[in-house]
Amino acid sequence: MIAYILETLLFQSLFILFYLVALRRMTFFSSNRVFLVGSLVVSLVLPLIELPVFRNSSLPALDMALVETNLIELEAIVLGPGSATSGFSWILAIWTGGAVMSLFWLLFRLSKLHGLSRGNRSESFEAMHIVRLPGSDQAFSFFHWIFLGELLDAAQEKRILEHELAHARQWHSLDVVLLEALRIPFWFNPILWIYHRLLDEVHEFAADATVVSGNPPEQYYRELLGQVFGVPSGILGHTFFKKSLIVKRIKMLQRKSTRKSNIITYLLVLPLLGAMLWVSACEQESEPAAISDVALTEGEKVADYKARMMEILNQNEDLTPEQRQAILDDLVAAIEKASGSSGDVEFPGENATASGNTKDNRAIVEVPFAVIDEVPVFPGCEDAADPKACFNKKMIEHVRKHFNYPEEAEAQGIQGRVAVIFTIGIDGGIEKIATRGPHPLLEEEVRRIIGRLPKMKPGIHEGGAVKVPFSLPIVFKLD
């Protein structure tokens, strides 16, 4: 979530900068409005997009499975520094408080508008509702409601009504509602205030241009400079006169229309959009692509295994020959690293026995979890009716209990899946922990979790204690 917020702020800042430099002074008011609203929506959606074409060209990661096991996928629990719950709870509480206050402020302003529309005399005019405000010189609008003070003279009212009708017909209030709705979850985002000011500006420019179209603007200038109408505090909508915008509106009215050929300026945003896509997609760590049946089967030699795996890899047309060979080398290396041996390794079949059937000989044999006579027993599973199911359940509980998202990884938005292989030795201890994942910080955390596994009752096969290898993928997920 932190990475998403940071990316959103970055993209919104870049869009605003582009608008201020390249578009703000142009008289394409409708296009500027579309750009502002569109860029706001794009900045919220873009960090969620994953495009495979932009991903790193690194080789697909694979499950480092030595044997067929019950693979357990766990979603990461995001924790604050020093505590499993307290840090995150405070952040959540602060965010919730801000969101609730923003929601109530929006509802308060809407209710205020509703009260004005219900409590005063109104009349219909060109599919609009004109609400008369007694004893007031105020003027503002919201969707098809136009509020006019009864103290306005006829000339003022005519010009203001034209202006507010332009707001209503161009649906400017939709933009206002969108921004107010976004302020509820993103109340802490200062860029939204800038968007609000710029959209207010564009709305007024567009309405002014509609009013003076084909008419001399001098009288309109005088009305803008000579009158400043108030608007009640807390009102949601468009007011005819805003002190902060009057000078800008007059300057824009005096500006010559931008040449139509300058419309191509908007195309300059495309390289910026492409760069944003690249940044967003590159920061997305895709989960490693698993290739099925990567386990070394019973009685299979490494040479046969390599031939079988190459046949599987050749079916993937997206991989180059060099990539296929590199993946195969990685798989074999992982097997040799976990088993502590190299060369023509062979897993025993169900009827295989260690040479001489001695304890020492059995100690070097690794037996798959799926075919072992007696699986290793996790503490607490001694009397379980299904030792394998109990083992898996306890493993999940252990990972969840000891899991803590690395603070640095969380801040950098690092996520993804870490495949870990480890062996339960003949004494019940954990041996040969090997990991592979998208970042060393995540791999280190997984090694820490597996290293804290309690001592277990070792697996038994053919009457003696044996080593039992495991493969377990753990998913780190920020969202």
C-alpha positions as CSV (number, residue, x, y, z in Angstrom):
1,M,0.0,0.0,0.0
2,I,2.8,2.4,0.8
3,A,4.3,1.8,-2.6
4,Y,1.0,2.4,-4.3
5,I,0.5,5.7,-2.5
6,L,4.0,6.9,-3.4
7,E,3.6,5.9,-7.0
8,T,0.2,7.7,-7.1
9,L,1.7,10.9,-5.6
10,L,4.6,10.7,-8.1
11,F,2.3,10.3,-11.1
12,Q,-0.1,13.0,-10.0
13,S,2.8,15.4,-9.5
14,L,4.2,14.7,-12.9
15,F,0.8,15.2,-14.6
16,I,0.2,18.5,-12.7
17,L,3.7,19.7,-13.7
18,F,3.0,18.8,-17.4
19,Y,-0.3,20.7,-17.2
20,L,1.2,23.8,-15.7
21,V,4.1,24.0,-18.2
22,A,2.4,22.9,-21.4
23,L,-1.4,23.3,-21.2
24,R,-2.6,25.8,-18.6
25,R,-2.3,28.9,-20.8
26,M,-4.2,27.4,-23.8
27,T,-7.8,28.2,-24.4
28,F,-8.8,24.5,-25.0
29,F,-10.9,24.5,-21.8
30,S,-12.8,21.3,-22.5
31,S,-9.6,19.5,-23.4
32,N,-7.9,20.8,-20.3
33,R,-10.8,19.6,-18.2
34,V,-10.6,16.1,-19.8
35,F,-6.8,16.0,-19.2
36,L,-7.1,16.9,-15.5
37,V,-9.9,14.5,-14.8
38,G,-8.3,11.7,-16.9
39,S,-4.9,12.1,-15.5
40,L,-6.3,11.9,-12.0
41,V,-8.0,8.6,-12.8
42,V,-5.0,7.3,-14.6
43,S,-2.7,8.1,-11.7
44,L,-4.9,5.9,-9.4
45,V,-5.1,3.0,-11.9
46,L,-1.6,3.0,-13.3
47,P,0.2,1.6,-10.2
48,L,-2.1,-1.4,-10.3
49,I,-1.3,-2.4,-13.9
50,E,1.2,-5.1,-14.7
51,L,2.4,-5.4,-18.3
52,P,4.6,-8.5,-19.0
53,V,6.4,-6.7,-21.8
54,F,7.9,-4.2,-19.3
55,R,9.0,-6.8,-16.7
56,N,12.6,-7.5,-16.1
57,S,14.2,-9.9,-18.5
58,S,15.4,-12.1,-15.7
59,L,14.7,-15.8,-16.1
60,P,11.5,-17.2,-14.6
61,A,12.0,-18.4,-11.1
62,L,10.9,-21.9,-10.3
63,D,9.7,-23.9,-7.4
64,M,12.8,-25.5,-5.9
65,A,11.0,-28.7,-5.1
66,L,12.9,-31.8,-4.6
67,V,9.9,-34.0,-4.0
68,E,6.2,-33.7,-4.4
69,T,4.9,-32.0,-1.2
70,N,1.9,-30.1,-0.1
71,L,2.9,-26.6,-1.2
72,I,1.5,-24.0,1.3
73,E,1.0,-20.5,0.0
74,L,0.7,-17.8,2.6
75,E,-0.2,-14.2,2.2
76,A,2.2,-11.9,4.0
77,I,1.0,-10.1,7.1
78,V,2.2,-6.5,7.0
79,L,3.5,-5.5,10.4
80,G,4.9,-2.3,11.8
81,P,8.4,-2.1,13.3
82,G,8.9,-3.7,16.7
83,S,5.3,-5.0,17.0
84,A,3.1,-7.5,15.2
85,T,0.0,-5.3,15.5
86,S,0.4,-1.9,17.3
87,G,2.2,0.0,14.6
88,F,-0.2,-1.0,11.9
89,S,-3.2,-0.4,14.1
90,W,-2.2,3.2,14.8
91,I,-1.7,3.9,11.1
92,L,-5.1,2.3,10.3
93,A,-6.8,4.3,13.1
94,I,-5.4,7.6,11.9
95,W,-6.4,6.9,8.3
96,T,-9.9,5.8,9.3
97,G,-10.3,8.9,11.5
98,G,-9.4,11.1,8.5
99,A,-11.6,9.2,6.1
100,V,-14.6,9.4,8.5
101,M,-14.1,13.2,9.0
102,S,-13.9,13.7,5.3
103,L,-17.1,11.7,4.7
104,F,-19.0,13.7,7.3
105,W,-17.8,17.0,5.9
106,L,-19.0,16.0,2.5
107,L,-22.4,14.8,3.8
108,F,-22.7,18.1,5.9
109,R,-22.2,20.2,2.8
110,L,-24.6,18.1,0.7
111,S,-27.2,18.4,3.5
112,K,-26.7,22.2,3.5
113,L,-27.4,22.4,-0.2
114,H,-30.4,20.1,0.3
115,G,-31.7,22.4,3.0
116,L,-31.4,25.5,0.9
117,S,-33.2,23.8,-2.1
118,R,-36.0,22.6,0.1
119,G,-36.5,25.6,2.4
120,N,-36.7,28.3,-0.3
121,R,-38.9,29.2,-3.2
122,S,-37.9,27.6,-6.5
123,E,-38.9,27.8,-10.1
124,S,-38.1,25.8,-13.3
125,F,-36.1,27.3,-16.1
126,E,-34.8,25.3,-19.1
127,A,-34.8,22.0,-17.2
128,M,-33.0,23.7,-14.3
129,H,-34.3,24.6,-10.8
130,I,-33.8,28.2,-9.8
131,V,-33.8,28.6,-6.0
132,R,-34.4,32.1,-4.7
133,L,-32.4,33.0,-1.6
134,P,-34.3,35.7,0.4
135,G,-32.3,38.7,1.6
136,S,-29.2,37.5,-0.1
137,D,-26.9,38.6,-2.9
138,Q,-25.3,35.2,-3.3
139,A,-25.0,33.2,-6.5
140,F,-23.8,29.6,-7.0
141,S,-24.9,26.3,-8.6
142,F,-24.7,22.6,-8.1
143,F,-25.8,20.2,-11.0
144,H,-29.2,21.5,-12.1
145,W,-29.8,23.6,-9.0
146,I,-29.0,27.3,-9.4
147,F,-29.1,29.4,-6.3
148,L,-29.7,33.2,-6.8
149,G,-30.0,35.8,-4.1
150,E,-33.2,38.0,-4.4
151,L,-31.1,41.2,-3.9
152,L,-29.5,40.8,-7.3
153,D,-30.7,43.3,-9.9
154,A,-32.2,42.1,-13.2
155,A,-29.0,42.8,-15.2
156,Q,-26.7,41.0,-12.8
157,E,-29.1,38.1,-12.6
158,K,-29.3,37.6,-16.4
159,R,-25.5,37.5,-16.7
160,I,-25.0,35.2,-13.7
161,L,-27.8,32.9,-14.8
162,E,-26.1,32.5,-18.2
163,H,-22.8,31.7,-16.4
164,E,-24.4,29.1,-14.1
165,L,-26.3,27.5,-16.9
166,A,-23.0,26.9,-18.6
167,H,-21.7,25.1,-15.5
168,A,-24.9,23.0,-15.3
169,R,-25.0,22.1,-19.0
170,Q,-21.3,21.1,-19.1
171,W,-21.8,18.9,-16.0
172,H,-18.9,20.6,-14.1
173,S,-20.4,19.4,-10.8
174,L,-19.5,15.8,-11.7
175,D,-15.8,16.8,-11.4
176,V,-16.4,18.4,-8.0
177,V,-18.2,15.3,-6.7
178,L,-15.4,13.0,-8.0
179,L,-12.7,15.1,-6.2
180,E,-14.7,15.2,-3.0
181,A,-15.3,11.4,-3.1
182,L,-11.5,10.8,-3.7
183,R,-10.8,13.1,-0.7
184,I,-12.5,10.5,1.6
185,P,-9.9,7.7,1.2
186,F,-7.1,10.0,0.1
187,W,-7.7,12.9,2.6
188,F,-3.9,13.0,3.3
189,N,-3.0,13.7,-0.4
190,P,-2.2,17.4,-1.0
191,I,-2.1,16.9,-4.7
192,L,-5.9,16.6,-4.7
193,W,-6.2,20.2,-3.5
194,I,-4.1,21.3,-6.5
195,Y,-6.3,19.3,-8.8
196,H,-9.4,21.0,-7.2
197,R,-8.0,24.5,-7.7
198,L,-7.0,23.8,-11.3
199,L,-10.4,22.3,-12.2
200,D,-12.2,25.2,-10.5
201,E,-10.1,27.5,-12.8
202,V,-11.0,25.5,-15.9
203,H,-14.7,25.4,-15.1
204,E,-14.8,29.2,-14.7
205,F,-12.8,29.8,-17.9
206,A,-15.2,27.5,-19.8
207,A,-18.3,29.1,-18.4
208,D,-17.0,32.6,-19.1
209,A,-16.1,31.7,-22.6
210,T,-19.7,30.5,-23.2
211,V,-21.2,33.7,-21.8
212,V,-19.1,36.1,-23.9
213,S,-19.1,34.0,-27.0
214,G,-20.2,36.4,-29.9
215,N,-20.7,39.3,-27.4
216,P,-18.4,42.2,-26.4
217,P,-16.7,41.2,-23.1
218,E,-16.2,44.7,-21.7
219,Q,-19.4,44.7,-19.6
220,Y,-18.6,41.3,-18.3
221,Y,-15.2,42.6,-17.1
222,R,-16.8,45.4,-15.3
223,E,-19.2,43.1,-13.5
224,L,-16.4,40.9,-12.4
225,L,-14.3,43.8,-11.1
226,G,-17.2,45.8,-9.6
227,Q,-19.0,43.1,-7.7
228,V,-17.9,40.4,-5.3
229,F,-20.7,38.2,-4.2
230,G,-20.3,36.1,-1.0
231,V,-21.1,32.5,-0.8
232,P,-22.1,30.8,2.5
233,S,-19.4,28.8,4.1
234,G,-19.4,25.0,3.6
235,I,-21.3,25.2,0.3
236,L,-20.5,22.6,-2.3
237,G,-20.8,24.0,-5.9
238,H,-19.7,26.7,-8.2
239,T,-19.9,30.4,-7.2
240,F,-20.1,33.1,-9.8
241,F,-17.5,35.3,-8.1
242,K,-14.4,34.0,-6.4
243,K,-11.9,36.6,-5.3
244,S,-9.0,34.3,-6.1
245,L,-10.1,33.7,-9.6
246,I,-11.4,37.1,-10.8
247,V,-8.1,38.4,-12.1
248,K,-7.2,35.1,-13.8
249,R,-10.6,34.9,-15.4
250,I,-10.3,38.4,-16.9
251,K,-6.8,37.7,-18.1
252,M,-8.0,34.5,-19.8
253,L,-10.9,36.3,-21.4
254,Q,-8.4,38.8,-22.9
255,R,-6.2,36.1,-24.2
256,K,-6.4,35.3,-27.9
257,S,-7.8,31.9,-28.8
258,T,-5.1,29.2,-29.1
259,R,-4.5,28.1,-32.6
260,K,-6.2,24.8,-33.4
261,S,-2.9,23.3,-34.6
262,N,-1.6,23.5,-31.0
263,I,-4.0,20.7,-30.0
264,I,-1.1,18.3,-30.8
265,T,0.5,19.6,-27.6
266,Y,-1.6,17.0,-25.7
267,L,0.3,14.2,-27.5
268,L,3.4,15.2,-25.6
269,V,1.9,13.4,-22.6
270,L,2.4,10.0,-24.3
271,P,6.1,9.7,-23.6
272,L,5.4,10.7,-20.0
273,L,2.6,8.1,-19.8
274,G,5.0,5.5,-21.3
275,A,7.6,6.3,-18.7
276,M,5.0,5.9,-15.9
277,L,4.0,2.5,-17.3
278,W,7.6,1.4,-17.3
279,V,8.2,2.5,-13.7
280,S,5.0,1.0,-12.5
281,A,5.5,-2.4,-14.3
282,C,9.1,-2.7,-13.3
283,E,8.3,-2.2,-9.6
284,Q,5.7,-4.9,-9.8
285,E,7.4,-8.1,-8.7
286,S,5.5,-10.9,-10.5
287,E,5.2,-14.2,-8.6
288,P,7.7,-16.7,-10.0
289,A,6.3,-18.9,-12.7
290,A,6.1,-22.4,-11.5
291,I,6.8,-25.3,-13.9
292,S,4.8,-28.4,-12.9
293,D,6.5,-31.7,-12.2
294,V,9.9,-30.2,-11.3
295,A,10.4,-32.8,-8.6
296,L,12.9,-35.5,-8.9
297,T,10.9,-38.7,-9.0
298,E,11.6,-41.9,-7.2
299,G,14.5,-43.8,-8.7
300,E,15.2,-41.1,-11.3
301,K,18.8,-40.1,-12.0
302,V,19.8,-36.5,-12.6
303,A,20.7,-37.3,-16.3
304,D,17.2,-38.6,-16.9
305,Y,15.7,-35.8,-15.0
306,K,17.6,-33.2,-17.1
307,A,16.3,-34.8,-20.3
308,R,12.7,-34.8,-19.0
309,M,12.9,-31.2,-17.8
310,M,14.4,-30.0,-21.1
311,E,11.5,-31.6,-22.9
312,I,9.1,-29.6,-20.7
313,L,11.0,-26.4,-21.2
314,N,11.0,-26.8,-24.9
315,Q,7.2,-26.6,-24.9
316,N,7.5,-23.0,-23.7
317,E,7.9,-20.9,-26.9
318,D,8.5,-17.7,-24.9
319,L,11.9,-18.9,-23.7
320,T,15.1,-18.7,-25.8
321,P,17.4,-21.8,-25.9
322,E,19.8,-20.0,-23.6
323,Q,17.1,-19.3,-21.1
324,R,15.9,-22.9,-21.1
325,Q,19.4,-24.1,-20.4
326,A,19.9,-21.6,-17.6
327,I,16.6,-22.6,-16.0
328,L,17.6,-26.3,-16.2
329,D,21.0,-25.6,-14.7
330,D,19.3,-23.7,-11.8
331,L,17.0,-26.6,-11.1
332,V,19.8,-29.1,-11.0
333,A,21.9,-26.8,-8.8
334,A,19.0,-26.4,-6.4
335,I,18.6,-30.2,-6.1
336,E,22.3,-30.7,-5.6
337,K,22.5,-27.9,-3.0
338,A,19.6,-29.2,-1.0
339,S,20.7,-32.9,-1.1
340,G,24.3,-32.0,-0.4
341,S,25.5,-34.1,-3.3
342,S,26.3,-33.7,-7.0
343,G,26.6,-35.8,-10.1
344,D,24.3,-38.8,-10.8
345,V,22.0,-38.4,-7.7
346,E,19.2,-40.9,-7.4
347,F,16.2,-40.9,-5.0
348,P,15.3,-44.3,-3.7
349,G,12.1,-46.0,-4.7
350,E,9.6,-47.3,-2.2
351,N,11.5,-50.6,-2.0
352,A,14.9,-49.2,-1.9
353,T,17.0,-49.5,1.3
354,A,20.2,-48.0,2.5
355,S,23.3,-50.0,1.9
356,G,23.8,-52.4,4.7
357,N,20.6,-51.1,6.4
358,T,22.6,-49.4,9.0
359,K,21.7,-46.2,10.8
360,D,24.7,-44.4,9.3
361,N,23.8,-45.4,5.8
362,R,20.2,-44.4,6.3
363,A,21.3,-41.0,7.5
364,I,22.4,-40.0,4.0
365,V,19.1,-41.1,2.4
366,E,16.5,-38.4,1.7
367,V,13.0,-39.8,1.4
368,P,10.1,-37.9,-0.1
369,F,7.4,-36.7,2.3
370,A,4.7,-38.3,0.0
371,V,6.0,-41.9,0.2
372,I,7.7,-42.0,3.6
373,D,6.5,-44.7,6.1
374,E,6.3,-42.3,9.0
375,V,6.4,-38.5,8.4
376,P,8.3,-36.2,10.7
377,V,6.1,-35.3,13.6
378,F,5.6,-31.6,14.5
379,P,5.4,-31.0,18.3
380,G,1.7,-31.2,19.2
381,C,0.9,-33.7,16.4
382,E,2.0,-36.8,18.3
383,D,-1.5,-38.1,18.8
384,A,-3.0,-36.7,15.5
385,A,-5.2,-39.0,13.5
386,D,-3.6,-37.6,10.3
387,P,0.0,-36.7,11.0
388,K,0.6,-35.3,7.5
389,A,-2.4,-32.9,7.7
390,C,-1.4,-31.9,11.3
391,F,2.2,-31.3,10.1
392,N,0.9,-28.9,7.3
393,K,-1.4,-27.1,9.8
394,K,1.3,-26.6,12.3
395,M,3.7,-25.4,9.6
396,I,1.1,-22.7,8.6
397,E,0.7,-21.7,12.2
398,H,4.4,-21.4,12.7
399,V,4.9,-19.2,9.7
400,R,2.0,-16.9,10.6
401,K,3.2,-16.6,14.2
402,H,6.8,-15.7,13.4
403,F,6.3,-13.8,10.1
404,N,7.3,-10.1,10.1
405,Y,7.5,-8.1,6.9
406,P,11.0,-6.6,6.7
407,E,10.6,-2.9,7.4
408,E,13.0,-1.9,4.6
409,A,11.3,-4.2,2.1
410,E,7.9,-2.7,3.0
411,A,9.2,0.8,2.6
412,Q,10.6,0.0,-0.9
413,G,7.5,-1.8,-2.0
414,I,9.3,-5.2,-2.4
415,Q,7.0,-8.2,-2.6
416,G,6.9,-11.5,-4.3
417,R,7.2,-15.2,-3.6
418,V,10.1,-16.9,-2.0
419,A,10.6,-20.6,-2.5
420,V,12.4,-22.3,0.3
421,I,13.7,-25.9,0.5
422,F,14.9,-27.4,3.8
423,T,15.5,-30.9,5.3
424,I,14.4,-32.4,8.6
425,G,17.4,-34.4,9.7
426,I,17.7,-37.8,11.4
427,D,17.8,-36.0,14.8
428,G,14.7,-33.9,14.0
429,G,16.6,-30.7,13.4
430,I,16.4,-28.3,10.5
431,E,19.2,-28.6,7.9
432,K,20.2,-27.3,4.5
433,I,17.9,-24.2,4.2
434,A,18.0,-22.8,0.7
435,T,15.9,-20.0,-0.6
436,R,15.2,-18.3,-3.9
437,G,13.1,-15.1,-4.3
438,P,12.9,-11.6,-5.7
439,H,15.0,-9.9,-3.1
440,P,17.6,-10.8,-0.4
441,L,15.5,-9.1,2.3
442,L,12.6,-11.5,1.7
443,E,14.9,-14.5,1.5
444,E,16.5,-13.6,4.8
445,E,13.1,-13.3,6.5
446,V,12.1,-16.8,5.2
447,R,15.4,-18.3,6.4
448,R,14.8,-16.8,9.8
449,I,11.3,-18.3,10.0
450,I,12.3,-21.8,8.9
451,G,15.4,-21.6,11.2
452,R,13.0,-21.2,14.2
453,L,11.1,-24.4,13.5
454,P,11.1,-26.5,16.6
455,K,12.9,-29.8,16.8
456,M,10.7,-32.6,15.5
457,K,10.5,-36.4,15.7
458,P,12.4,-37.5,12.6
459,G,10.8,-39.3,9.7
460,I,11.0,-43.1,9.6
461,H,11.5,-45.2,6.5
462,E,12.3,-48.9,6.2
463,G,12.6,-49.1,10.0
464,G,15.1,-46.3,10.5
465,A,15.4,-42.5,10.8
466,V,15.9,-40.7,7.5
467,K,16.2,-37.1,6.2
468,V,13.1,-35.7,4.7
469,P,13.2,-32.7,2.3
470,F,10.5,-30.1,2.0
471,S,9.6,-27.3,-0.5
472,L,7.5,-24.4,0.8
473,P,6.6,-21.2,-1.2
474,I,5.9,-18.2,1.0
475,V,4.2,-15.2,-0.6
476,F,5.1,-11.6,0.5
477,K,2.1,-9.4,-0.4
478,L,1.8,-5.7,0.4
479,D,-1.8,-5.2,-0.7
